[in-house]
Amino acid sequence: MIELLFVVCLSSEPASCRDRSLLFTEEIGLMGCMMGAQTQLAKWVETHPQERIASWRCKPAGSPERAA
């Protein structure tokens, strides 16, 4: 499983950020995640207009690495 890990910040408070993630249940691999990430993040932003994405990355699910 691959995880799309991203950091979101409030548009009104840019210093107020938190980690979020989406899991890809298909075996798409890291390259597939990288190719599809922008589409998934755009959908997420549409439903969370008060937040902006500061950074993102793909990684194997369960890995302790952070998006920062």
Secondary structure, 3 states (H helix, E strand, C coil): CEEEEEEEEECCCCCCEEEEEEEECCCCHHHHHHHHHHHHHHHHHHHCCCEEEEEEEEEECCCCCCCC
